[in-house]
Amino acid sequence: MFKQNCPLIILACNTASSEALRRLQREYLPFTYPNNRILGVIIPAAEAAAGVTLNKPGQRIGIIATQGTINSQAFPKEILKISPKAKIFQQACPLLVPIVEDGEHASVATQQIIAKYLKPLLAKKIDTLILGCTHYGLLTQQIRKIVGPTIKIITEGSIVSQKLTTYLQRHPEIASKLTQNQNIKFYTTDLTDNFQKLSNYWFGQPIKAKKITLN
């Protein structure tokens, strides 16, 4: 991506953000592309959740994510920096990524699986729920049906875009490098018929993706 003249990369994956972001920022960028930046998605979502519940008595935040993200404890670490009194409850949801990638969003079985994952968190009477995987935003409607109208749902797509705007305002040296010409290119390491079908659905319009090989 840097060779494609992208001065700023966002790791749009919580597992990658929790496991690799710091190392990339500290050990890779300074020696390869010191004027470029790599950002993740965990801190923006953690800040949003902590902001919702900050200074609330008995604040209770639920997190659903992949097993890797849960094991990293990245969300609790970042949330507690801002809101040290928050009560945090996590639930790994290993089946949700395959469900999204298979396009099985609306099935009865999917609703039952989501309900099973959310049951322990709802039993903890959470007031805020972080969808701690960028796949999960595509299941927001199904999740809302289960958690009801009062629980605040933090979805990373909208949060990260808002935070990115603020980041670029604070870092004009990066913003000035962006062409902002609305030219979007899609690359994938595996271009299948299912990928093309689902990516069109996710993006809301037809896209043309190019298959690449990583060296």
N, C-alpha and C positions, 0 to 999 in steps of 0.2 A: 504493500500500500504506500509506503514511503517512496518507493521507486515510481509510483504513479502520481507523485507530487502531492500527496496528502500530508499536510503539516500537522494534522490532529487526527488521532485515531481513538475511537471509543470501543472498549471491549464490551460488547453488548451481551455479555454472559456473566452471570454471577459467580459461577464456579471458576471461570478464568480470572475474574476480578479478584476473587478471594485467594486464589492459589498463585497467580502469576503477576498481578499488577505491580506490586511493590518491587519485585525483582526486575521487571522490565524497566521501571522508572529509575531504579538506582544503579543497575548493573548493565543495562543495554543502551538506553538512550544517551547517557553522558559520553559514551565512547563511539557511538555510531551516528546518531542524529541529535546532537545536543540542542539544536534549535527547534526541534519538534516536540510534540507532547502526546502522551497516551493517558487516557482517563478511563475509569471504570464506572459501574452502575450501582455499586453497593452504597457508597457514601451518600449520593443524592437521595436514595430511597430511605436510608437510615435517618438522614437529616429531616426529611419530610415527616416520617413517623414520629420522631422525637418532638418535632415542632407541634404536631397535632396534640400530643399528650403532655407536653412540657408543663410542669407545675400543677398538673391535675392530681388530686389525691387518689391513690389507688390506680394509677395509670397502668394499663395492661395491654401489651402489644403481642400479637401473634404473628408468626412468620411461617410461611410455607415455601419450601425450596427443594432443590436436589439434595441428595445425601451428602455430596461433596461440600456444598455450601454450608449445610447444617454443621458438618464436622469441623469446618474451619472456624466456627464461632465468630465469623466476621461481622455479622449484623449486631449481635449483642455488644461486641466491643465498641462499635461505632455509636450505637444508640446510647450506651451508658456514659460515653464521653460527654454527651449533651444533656442527657436526662438520667442522672445516676440513680434515681429512685424508681425508675420504671421497672415493672415486672414483665419479663420477656419469656415467651413460650414458643418453642419451635416444633415443626412437624415436617419430616421428610416425605416427599410425595413422588416416589420413583416412577409411577405409572403415567404421570401427567404429560411429561415430554413426549413419550411415544404416542399418546393419545392425540396430542396436537399435531405431531408430524404425520400421523395417519389420517388426519382430517376427521376424526370421530368426535367432534365437539358437542354435537347435539344429541347424542344417543342416550338412551335411558341408562345404560351401563356406566357411561361417563358421569352422569349426575350422581349415581350411587357411589362411585369411587370417590368423587369429590366430597360428598357428604361424609363418607367414612373418614377421610383425611381431616376434615374440618371438625369432626365431632369432639376430639380431645381439646381443641382450642376453644370451641364454644363452651365447653364445660368449665373452662377457666375464666369465662365471662370477659373475654377480651373486648376492648373498645376500638382497637385499630388492627388491621390485618395487612401485612406486607406480602405482596405477591413477589416473592424473592427469586423469581426465574423469569426471564423475558418471554418465555413461551406462555406463561400463565396469564398474561394480559389478554390473550385470545379467549380465555375462559372466564372473563370478568362477569359476563351476564349470568352464566351458570353458577358462579360463586355467590353473586349477589342474591340469587334466589334462595340460597341456603342460609346465608348469614343474616339476611334481613336488611332493613333500610338504615338502621342506626349505627352499625359498625363502619368506620371509615376504612375504605380500601385504598391502599397505596399501590398504584400500578406504575411500573418504571418507565414505560414509554413516554407518558406525559411529563412525569417528574424530571427525567433526564433531559428532555428537550428544554424545559424551563430553566433548569440549572445550567445548561450549556449556554443559553442566551446570557445569563448573568456572568458566567465564566468569561465569555468573549468580551463583555463590557469591561471586565477587570483586566483583561489581557489583550489590549489592542495590538500588541506585537504579533499575536497569533491571528487575531481577526483580520488583520491587514493582509495576511497571506491567503485568505480564503477567496476564491473567485466569486462565490455567491451567484453563479449564473444558472443555478437550478439544473445543472447537468449531472444526471445520476447514472452510474454504471453498476451493474450487478455481476459479481463473480462467484463461482461456486466450485468446490472440488469434486462434486458429483452431480452431473446434470441428468436427472431422470425425468420421465414423464410425470411422476407423482410430484417431484419438486416443482416443476413448471406449473402444474395445476394448482398446487397449494400456495405457491408464492404469489401467483396472480390473485388468489383469494385473500391472502394476508395483506397484500399491498393495496388492494382495492381497484387495481387496473392491470392490464397485461404488461408483463415485463419481459425483457430479453436478457437472459443471463448467459455468460460466457464461462465455459469450463476451463479451469486452470490447473496446473500441476505445481505443487509446492516443492521447492528444492531445499 
